Amino acid sequence: MQAVVHADGRLVFGGLTYRAALGRGGVRADKQEGDGATPAALLPLRRVLYRADRGPPPSCALAREPIAPSDGWCDDAGHPDYNRMVSLPHPARHEMLWRRDGLYDIIGVLGWNDSPPDRGRGSAIFLHVATADYAPTAGCVTLAAADLRTVLAQGLTSLLVLAD
C-alpha cells in the first residue's frame, strides 16, 4: 500500500495523517548527493532494517533484517559500493547504521537511485525514526517511532513524495 508524503511534512496513509520530517533542502525532482533534499518520486520500500537490541522486529509485509555494529551505507559517489549497504570498516565515505541516538532503530530502505546507482544522484534515502522535534533530515523521510511501526504493520510498501 502506498502513502503520500507532502512537502509540508504530512504523510497520509490508510485514511490517517502523520507528522513527518523531510530533507532540509526541501523536496526536489532533481535530487543530488549532498543537497539535503528528499527526492520527489515514487519510492518503493525495498526492505526493513532494525536494531534487535532495542525492540522487537517491526511487523511488516517486507523482508526484515537486524543490523549489527559493523553495518554501514556507502555515500561516496566515486566508490563502486555507492548507495549500497557495506560492512565496516569501509575504505570509502559512509554512514554508520548502528547509531546511539535511536534514529536508525528502524530503517525502511527506500528505492531511490539503486537500480543501478547513478553516481551523484543521492544515496541512503531511508524512512526512519524522527528526532523528538522533527528536525529536518539530510534527505530521508522520518516519523515518530510508534507511527513508523504502525504504518509498517498496516502494509506500507511505497511512498509517493510530492513536491506540492
C-alpha positions in Angstrom: 0.0 0.0 0.0 1.2 3.5 -0.8 1.5 6.5 1.4 1.5 10.1 0.1 4.1 12.4 1.5 3.6 16.2 1.1 6.3 18.7 1.2 4.8 20.4 4.2 5.6 17.4 6.4 2.4 15.3 6.2 2.4 11.6 5.4 -1.1 10.3 4.5 -1.7 6.6 4.8 -4.7 4.4 5.5 -7.0 7.4 5.9 -4.8 8.9 8.6 -2.3 11.8 8.5 1.0 11.5 10.3 3.6 14.2 11.1 6.8 13.6 9.1 10.2 15.4 8.7 11.8 15.7 5.3 15.1 17.0 3.9 16.5 20.3 4.9 16.8 21.1 1.2 13.1 20.6 0.6 11.6 18.2 -1.9 13.2 18.1 -5.3 12.8 16.1 -8.5 16.4 16.7 -9.4 17.9 15.2 -6.2 21.7 15.3 -6.0 24.2 13.9 -3.4 24.7 16.3 -0.5 21.8 18.7 -1.4 19.8 17.7 1.7 16.7 17.3 -0.4 14.1 14.5 -0.3 13.5 13.2 -3.8 10.1 13.9 -5.3 9.4 10.4 -6.7 7.6 7.1 -6.1 9.9 5.4 -3.7 9.3 1.6 -3.2 10.1 0.2 0.2 12.8 -2.4 -0.5 13.3 -3.9 3.0 13.3 -3.0 6.6 16.4 -3.0 8.9 16.1 -2.8 12.7 18.1 -2.9 15.9 17.2 -6.1 17.5 18.7 -5.0 20.8 16.3 -2.1 21.0 13.0 -3.7 20.4 11.1 -6.4 18.6 11.3 -6.7 14.8 8.7 -4.3 13.2 5.6 -6.1 11.8 5.6 -5.6 8.0 4.9 -7.2 4.7 8.5 -7.0 3.6 11.8 -8.7 4.3 13.2 -7.6 7.7 16.8 -8.0 8.9 18.6 -7.0 12.0 21.6 -4.6 11.7 24.9 -5.0 13.6 27.6 -2.6 14.7 29.5 -3.4 11.6 26.8 -2.2 9.2 27.1 1.0 7.2 25.9 2.6 4.0 28.3 3.9 1.3 27.6 7.5 0.3 30.8 8.1 -1.7 29.7 8.7 -5.3 33.2 7.8 -6.5 33.2 4.3 -5.0 31.8 1.1 -6.6 29.7 0.5 -3.4 27.9 3.8 -3.8 24.4 3.7 -2.3 24.8 0.2 -1.0 24.9 -1.4 2.4 28.5 -2.1 3.4 30.5 -3.8 6.2 32.7 -1.6 8.4 35.4 -0.7 8.4 35.0 0.5 4.8 37.5 2.5 2.8 35.1 5.0 1.3 32.9 7.6 2.9 29.9 6.0 4.6 27.2 6.4 7.3 27.1 4.1 10.3 23.7 2.4 10.6 24.3 1.4 14.3 23.6 4.8 16.0 23.4 5.8 19.6 20.5 8.3 19.1 17.9 5.7 18.0 17.1 7.3 14.7 18.1 4.2 12.8 16.4 1.7 15.2 14.0 1.0 12.4 15.1 1.8 8.8 12.9 1.4 5.7 15.3 1.2 2.8 13.7 3.3 0.0 14.2 2.5 -3.7 16.0 5.7 -4.7 18.9 5.7 -7.2 19.6 2.0 -6.5 18.9 0.0 -9.7 21.7 0.7 -10.6 23.0 3.7 -8.7 23.7 6.8 -10.8 26.8 8.4 -9.3 25.9 11.6 -7.5 22.0 11.3 -7.7 21.8 10.7 -4.0 22.2 7.9 -1.5 20.9 6.5 1.8 17.3 7.7 1.3 15.5 6.0 4.2 12.2 6.0 6.1 13.4 6.1 9.7 12.7 7.4 13.2 12.3 11.1 13.6 14.0 13.3 16.2 11.8 14.4 19.1 11.5 17.9 17.4 11.1 16.5 13.9 14.3 18.3 12.8 14.9 18.3 9.0 16.9 15.4 7.6 19.7 15.0 5.1 17.0 13.8 2.6 15.2 11.0 4.4 11.5 10.8 5.5 11.1 10.4 9.2 8.2 9.5 11.5 7.8 9.1 15.3 8.8 5.5 16.2 5.3 4.5 17.1 3.9 5.9 13.8 6.6 4.2 11.8 5.7 0.8 13.4 2.0 1.5 12.8 2.4 2.2 9.0 4.7 -0.7 8.5 2.3 -3.0 10.3 -0.6 -1.8 8.1 1.2 -2.9 4.9 3.2 0.1 3.7 5.0 -0.7 0.5 5.9 2.6 -1.1 6.0 6.4 -0.6 4.8 8.9 -3.2 6.7 12.0 -2.3 5.1 15.2 -3.8 6.8 18.5 -4.3 3.4 20.2 -3.8 
